[in-house]
Amino acid sequence: MAKKRKVNNDLDHIYNYKNELTEQLSDITRLLKESNKSIARYKDKDDKNLCVYSSTIKGKENYYIYDKRTKKKSYVKREDEKNLKKYIQRDYDLAVNDKLKKIQNSLLRLLKIYDIEEIYNTYEGLKKSKKEIVVPIIKSKEEYIEEWYKLHPAMQNTYPQDGQYKTNNNEYVRSKSEKIIADLLFKYNIPYAYEPRLELSNFSTVYPDFAALNLRTGHTYYWEHLGLISEYDYATKNFSKIQDYIGNDLFPGKDLILSMESEGVNLDVKTVEKMIESYLL
């Protein structure tokens, strides 16, 4: 039996992490706000100079209270250990607050100077005569997109039915829903190919409704629109197709975009826009 071939059609690309870094900064800022509330209750406390130390002797953990002012350490009896919880929690709260502040400041500084576009602009800013001499460290975006289209030629499906719906990109697709998807991909300047050929294994070739490129991440997604999901035979056939994708390491939500509709529930523009925003921008 032939060995399954893993599908990977991504090109070499510099990943732009700005969105992820901005989201991370938002998370850290939220946590820091909560942390600041926690440590506010420790302000002006008389016991702020007391801290807890521990040591393990013969497999048992012993606790000590250390006074920073007197620099004296006193042993805490077992029955009094419950009184240490407030000090231990306080020390943790203060420590994590300090870490959050440092991470927030680091992210703020990084985001001020973080601009992957400068790598492309260094080449694009050269005069034409110099461009002809220079070998850039990475392809220009135009070259990158051109190479992607060569890897994903459109209209490969040999299914006899011709497309009836003309898109804004002057191509013909088979359904109104596919036209909605194609027009929105075109609207948002997302490189895409309608019905490219995709070999999942030595025994299986499929023609996804669309292949689409996230220019920010360089990742190629395959988009399948399930237009008759309420029909049993259609649903069974396409569920099997999705299993084939998964069997070749192309997972829904990671590599595979799925949209669907059924009798009485049509595909709408807002749904497609949300999916484009989530996966392709």
Summary of the structure (lengths in Angstrom):
residues: 281
radius of gyration: 29.0
end to end distance: 40.0
largest distance: 89.5
contacts: 697
relative contact order: 0.11
helix: 44%
strand: 20%
